[in-house]
Amino acid sequence: MQATEASPATPSDAVDAARVAIWRLFQEGYVDEDMATASLLAVDLGTRRAQRKDTKRAVVTDRLSATTAPRMRER
């Protein structure tokens, strides 16, 4: 198999490209069914962890901006 395709531009494209690559490796006999399944599960787990991390980061950022936002001086 040749790596002639361009690298994906976004993370979701990277995930889709990984899934397609795993499927191709399975179809061509480079990996067995167990290995393909484990690989797909690893991709999904990584995606979920990244989403959870981004969600936590957004909550912390919102809380920090609410507590550290500059306040108007009263006259």
Residue, then its C-alpha position, 0 to 999 in steps of 0.5 A: m500500500q502506498a501513502t499517496e493521499a494528502s494528510p487530512a486537514t482537520p481532526s475529524d478528517a484524521v479520524d476518518a482517514a484512520r478508520v479507512a486505513i484500518w479497514r484497508l489494512f484489514q481487507e488486504g490481510y495485513v491485520d486480522e479481525d481482532m487487531a482491526t477491531a482493537s485499532l478502531l476501538a482505540v481511535d474511538l477512545g482517543t476521540r472521546r478523550a479529546q472531546r472530554k478534554d476540550t469540554k473540561r478546558a472550556v468549562v475551566t476557561d469560562r469559570l476563569s474568565a468570569t472571575t478574572a474579567p476586568r470590572m468597571r470602576e464605579r464613580 
